[in-house]
Amino acid sequence: MSANINIGKLIKQVRKESGLTQEELAEKSDLSVNFISRIERTDNQNISWKNIEAIAEALGLSTIELLQVNENRQQHRGLYLTKLMRILEDMNELEAEELSKNIIDIIELLQRKK
């Protein structure tokens, strides 16, 4: 597990992917909405293990699964990047350049929608 994990950012990301509001997560974890909001806004490395367990359980994950989410995503990104590089290497230079530009355009469009 990465030592640089931002638990607040991770909790927010998993909560949103789970379709939960801060209020719903607070209720399910028996924590206050204010606490959930504060955790998500800051790189709070001082969150207690008990609260991490409560949040993980409310998200339907074990504590370990919650903390491994970021690591698993990084591994998947690496696999996709490797696959993309192989595809680009098999193309001629013009095709590879055009595809690369299209991919970048799509990524930028998706980032603007956030």
Rosetta constraint file for C-alpha pairs under 8 A:
AtomPair CA 1 CA 67 HARMONIC 7.37 0.50
AtomPair CA 1 CA 68 HARMONIC 6.44 0.50
AtomPair CA 1 CA 71 HARMONIC 6.33 0.50
AtomPair CA 2 CA 71 HARMONIC 6.95 0.50
AtomPair CA 5 CA 10 HARMONIC 7.87 0.50
AtomPair CA 5 CA 70 HARMONIC 7.72 0.50
AtomPair CA 6 CA 10 HARMONIC 6.21 0.50
AtomPair CA 6 CA 43 HARMONIC 5.45 0.50
AtomPair CA 6 CA 44 HARMONIC 7.39 0.50
AtomPair CA 6 CA 45 HARMONIC 7.47 0.50
AtomPair CA 7 CA 11 HARMONIC 6.02 0.50
AtomPair CA 7 CA 39 HARMONIC 7.89 0.50
AtomPair CA 7 CA 40 HARMONIC 7.83 0.50
AtomPair CA 7 CA 43 HARMONIC 6.70 0.50
AtomPair CA 7 CA 44 HARMONIC 6.86 0.50
AtomPair CA 7 CA 45 HARMONIC 7.05 0.50
AtomPair CA 7 CA 67 HARMONIC 7.76 0.50
AtomPair CA 8 CA 12 HARMONIC 6.23 0.50
AtomPair CA 8 CA 39 HARMONIC 4.96 0.50
AtomPair CA 8 CA 40 HARMONIC 4.05 0.50
AtomPair CA 8 CA 41 HARMONIC 6.54 0.50
AtomPair CA 8 CA 42 HARMONIC 6.14 0.50
AtomPair CA 8 CA 43 HARMONIC 5.76 0.50
AtomPair CA 8 CA 44 HARMONIC 6.32 0.50
AtomPair CA 9 CA 13 HARMONIC 6.14 0.50
AtomPair CA 9 CA 40 HARMONIC 5.56 0.50
AtomPair CA 9 CA 41 HARMONIC 7.34 0.50
AtomPair CA 9 CA 42 HARMONIC 7.76 0.50
AtomPair CA 9 CA 43 HARMONIC 7.32 0.50
AtomPair CA 10 CA 14 HARMONIC 6.18 0.50
AtomPair CA 10 CA 40 HARMONIC 7.99 0.50
AtomPair CA 10 CA 69 HARMONIC 7.87 0.50
AtomPair CA 10 CA 70 HARMONIC 7.16 0.50
AtomPair CA 11 CA 15 HARMONIC 5.90 0.50
AtomPair CA 11 CA 40 HARMONIC 6.60 0.50
AtomPair CA 11 CA 55 HARMONIC 7.91 0.50
AtomPair CA 11 CA 66 HARMONIC 7.94 0.50
AtomPair CA 12 CA 16 HARMONIC 6.13 0.50
AtomPair CA 12 CA 40 HARMONIC 5.56 0.50
AtomPair CA 13 CA 17 HARMONIC 6.22 0.50
AtomPair CA 14 CA 18 HARMONIC 6.05 0.50
AtomPair CA 14 CA 59 HARMONIC 7.57 0.50
AtomPair CA 15 CA 19 HARMONIC 6.41 0.50
AtomPair CA 15 CA 20 HARMONIC 5.47 0.50
AtomPair CA 15 CA 21 HARMONIC 7.19 0.50
AtomPair CA 15 CA 22 HARMONIC 7.77 0.50
AtomPair CA 15 CA 25 HARMONIC 7.35 0.50
AtomPair CA 15 CA 59 HARMONIC 6.76 0.50
AtomPair CA 16 CA 20 HARMONIC 5.79 0.50
AtomPair CA 16 CA 21 HARMONIC 7.12 0.50
AtomPair CA 18 CA 59 HARMONIC 7.10 0.50
AtomPair CA 20 CA 24 HARMONIC 5.80 0.50
AtomPair CA 20 CA 25 HARMONIC 6.23 0.50
AtomPair CA 21 CA 25 HARMONIC 6.25 0.50
AtomPair CA 22 CA 26 HARMONIC 5.99 0.50
AtomPair CA 22 CA 33 HARMONIC 6.08 0.50
AtomPair CA 22 CA 36 HARMONIC 6.43 0.50
AtomPair CA 22 CA 37 HARMONIC 6.85 0.50
AtomPair CA 23 CA 27 HARMONIC 6.18 0.50
AtomPair CA 23 CA 33 HARMONIC 5.49 0.50
AtomPair CA 24 CA 28 HARMONIC 6.11 0.50
AtomPair CA 25 CA 29 HARMONIC 5.94 0.50
AtomPair CA 25 CA 33 HARMONIC 7.95 0.50
AtomPair CA 25 CA 36 HARMONIC 7.74 0.50
AtomPair CA 25 CA 55 HARMONIC 7.26 0.50
AtomPair CA 25 CA 58 HARMONIC 6.41 0.50
AtomPair CA 25 CA 59 HARMONIC 7.46 0.50
AtomPair CA 26 CA 30 HARMONIC 5.73 0.50
AtomPair CA 26 CA 31 HARMONIC 4.79 0.50
AtomPair CA 26 CA 32 HARMONIC 5.35 0.50
AtomPair CA 26 CA 33 HARMONIC 5.21 0.50
AtomPair CA 26 CA 36 HARMONIC 6.40 0.50
AtomPair CA 27 CA 31 HARMONIC 6.49 0.50
AtomPair CA 27 CA 32 HARMONIC 7.41 0.50
AtomPair CA 27 CA 33 HARMONIC 7.93 0.50
AtomPair CA 28 CA 55 HARMONIC 7.97 0.50
AtomPair CA 28 CA 58 HARMONIC 5.20 0.50
AtomPair CA 29 CA 54 HARMONIC 5.04 0.50
AtomPair CA 29 CA 55 HARMONIC 5.34 0.50
AtomPair CA 29 CA 57 HARMONIC 7.26 0.50
AtomPair CA 29 CA 58 HARMONIC 5.18 0.50
AtomPair CA 30 CA 54 HARMONIC 7.53 0.50
AtomPair CA 31 CA 35 HARMONIC 6.69 0.50
AtomPair CA 31 CA 36 HARMONIC 7.17 0.50
AtomPair CA 32 CA 36 HARMONIC 6.44 0.50
AtomPair CA 33 CA 37 HARMONIC 6.05 0.50
AtomPair CA 34 CA 38 HARMONIC 6.08 0.50
AtomPair CA 35 CA 39 HARMONIC 6.12 0.50
AtomPair CA 36 CA 40 HARMONIC 6.18 0.50
AtomPair CA 37 CA 41 HARMONIC 6.20 0.50
AtomPair CA 38 CA 42 HARMONIC 6.31 0.50
AtomPair CA 39 CA 43 HARMONIC 7.27 0.50
AtomPair CA 39 CA 44 HARMONIC 5.97 0.50
AtomPair CA 39 CA 47 HARMONIC 7.74 0.50
AtomPair CA 47 CA 51 HARMONIC 6.65 0.50
AtomPair CA 47 CA 52 HARMONIC 6.97 0.50
AtomPair CA 48 CA 52 HARMONIC 6.37 0.50
AtomPair CA 49 CA 53 HARMONIC 6.11 0.50
AtomPair CA 50 CA 54 HARMONIC 6.28 0.50
AtomPair CA 51 CA 55 HARMONIC 6.13 0.50
AtomPair CA 52 CA 56 HARMONIC 6.00 0.50
AtomPair CA 52 CA 63 HARMONIC 6.70 0.50
AtomPair CA 53 CA 57 HARMONIC 6.05 0.50
AtomPair CA 53 CA 62 HARMONIC 7.29 0.50
AtomPair CA 53 CA 63 HARMONIC 5.40 0.50
AtomPair CA 54 CA 58 HARMONIC 6.17 0.50
AtomPair CA 55 CA 59 HARMONIC 6.23 0.50
AtomPair CA 56 CA 60 HARMONIC 6.30 0.50
AtomPair CA 56 CA 61 HARMONIC 5.04 0.50
AtomPair CA 56 CA 62 HARMONIC 5.72 0.50
AtomPair CA 56 CA 63 HARMONIC 5.35 0.50
AtomPair CA 56 CA 66 HARMONIC 6.00 0.50
AtomPair CA 57 CA 61 HARMONIC 5.36 0.50
AtomPair CA 57 CA 62 HARMONIC 6.12 0.50
AtomPair CA 57 CA 63 HARMONIC 7.39 0.50
AtomPair CA 61 CA 65 HARMONIC 5.77 0.50
AtomPair CA 61 CA 66 HARMONIC 6.01 0.50
AtomPair CA 62 CA 66 HARMONIC 6.27 0.50
AtomPair CA 63 CA 67 HARMONIC 6.32 0.50
AtomPair CA 64 CA 68 HARMONIC 6.06 0.50
AtomPair CA 65 CA 69 HARMONIC 6.25 0.50
AtomPair CA 67 CA 71 HARMONIC 7.93 0.50
AtomPair CA 68 CA 72 HARMONIC 6.07 0.50
AtomPair CA 69 CA 73 HARMONIC 6.25 0.50
AtomPair CA 70 CA 74 HARMONIC 6.33 0.50
AtomPair CA 71 CA 75 HARMONIC 6.38 0.50
AtomPair CA 72 CA 76 HARMONIC 6.29 0.50
AtomPair CA 73 CA 77 HARMONIC 6.15 0.50
AtomPair CA 74 CA 78 HARMONIC 6.27 0.50
AtomPair CA 75 CA 79 HARMONIC 6.43 0.50
AtomPair CA 76 CA 80 HARMONIC 6.26 0.50
AtomPair CA 77 CA 81 HARMONIC 6.01 0.50
AtomPair CA 78 CA 82 HARMONIC 6.15 0.50
AtomPair CA 79 CA 83 HARMONIC 6.22 0.50
AtomPair CA 80 CA 84 HARMONIC 6.05 0.50
AtomPair CA 81 CA 85 HARMONIC 6.12 0.50
AtomPair CA 82 CA 86 HARMONIC 6.33 0.50
AtomPair CA 83 CA 87 HARMONIC 6.37 0.50
AtomPair CA 84 CA 88 HARMONIC 6.22 0.50
AtomPair CA 85 CA 89 HARMONIC 6.06 0.50
AtomPair CA 86 CA 90 HARMONIC 6.38 0.50
AtomPair CA 87 CA 91 HARMONIC 6.76 0.50
AtomPair CA 88 CA 96 HARMONIC 5.18 0.50
AtomPair CA 89 CA 96 HARMONIC 7.55 0.50
AtomPair CA 91 CA 95 HARMONIC 5.96 0.50
AtomPair CA 91 CA 96 HARMONIC 5.63 0.50
AtomPair CA 92 CA 96 HARMONIC 6.13 0.50
AtomPair CA 93 CA 97 HARMONIC 6.07 0.50
AtomPair CA 94 CA 98 HARMONIC 6.14 0.50
AtomPair CA 95 CA 99 HARMONIC 6.04 0.50
AtomPair CA 96 CA 100 HARMONIC 5.99 0.50
AtomPair CA 97 CA 101 HARMONIC 6.22 0.50
AtomPair CA 98 CA 102 HARMONIC 6.26 0.50
AtomPair CA 99 CA 103 HARMONIC 6.15 0.50
AtomPair CA 100 CA 104 HARMONIC 6.21 0.50
AtomPair CA 101 CA 105 HARMONIC 6.13 0.50
AtomPair CA 102 CA 106 HARMONIC 6.21 0.50
AtomPair CA 103 CA 107 HARMONIC 6.22 0.50
AtomPair CA 104 CA 108 HARMONIC 6.12 0.50
AtomPair CA 105 CA 109 HARMONIC 6.12 0.50
AtomPair CA 106 CA 110 HARMONIC 6.20 0.50
AtomPair CA 107 CA 111 HARMONIC 6.16 0.50
AtomPair CA 108 CA 112 HARMONIC 6.25 0.50
AtomPair CA 109 CA 113 HARMONIC 6.50 0.50
AtomPair CA 110 CA 114 HARMONIC 6.78 0.50
